[in-house]
Amino acid sequence: MRRIFIPILTAIWLAFSCQSGKDNESDTKTSVSIESNTTTAKTGVYELRTYYASDGKLEDLLARFRNHTITLFEKHGIENIGYWVPLENDQNVLIYLLGYQNRLNREDSWKSFREDPDWITAKQASEVNGVLVDSVKSIFLKPTAFSPPLLITDDGPRIFELRTYYTHEDKLDNLHTRFRDHTMKIFENHGITNIVYFDFDDDQQGVENTLLYFITHSSREAAKENWQGFLADTRWISAYETSIEDGYLVDSLTSVYLNAADFSPLK
């Protein structure tokens, strides 16, 4: 997946990047009810995990999550938030977001999960004809101060867009300000729903210059129209030009369009 460099206003589009991690499934939990079929993720630490399935094994991996892993995650205090596959998925990718009370809680939960006899049995049975996962990437995240609450809702059909911005040196705060004061509001005027905005956790590589966020569109076709309308909006153009008077904020960005898995709590 590739980065896109944007020295000008209208550059935008495709890819995904994330810090490398270890393990696969064998490598926050209570939700508070808001309304019918809606929960909010517990405040704490989040982990975005990306699995690269072995050739021909993505459906088997999805089945293992659907039938075993997500239930065992909950059993061991790991909050299932969202599971997605890219619309264009030539790398056999599964991306998912988990929540924990804190990082220590995360380590304890994964240890008990890996040692659970039910997980060991399910993993062994699923890999009779070969391992399902080639590699795993992971990054720990914390919500930005301006992020809306992460509401776990089934509002489909819709598609998600995962976007990661890499700023120039000392420009992350400026980017935060532009999103908080302008971008998010203008998104909503163009059919783009703000889901959640993250900074990297303090010990993660890239913490000083990376913003990662999820938005949604009603369809892939609508996404194209939404972005065209947003980029042409005079309010955005004015906010953008004002924000870069002392230099460009964003060095590069990545984007990937996602479909929620059938077993994903967030759809």
Order of alpha helices (4+ residues) and beta strands (2+ residues): beta-beta-beta-beta-alpha-alpha-beta-beta-alpha-alpha-beta-beta-beta-alpha-alpha-beta-beta-alpha-alpha-beta
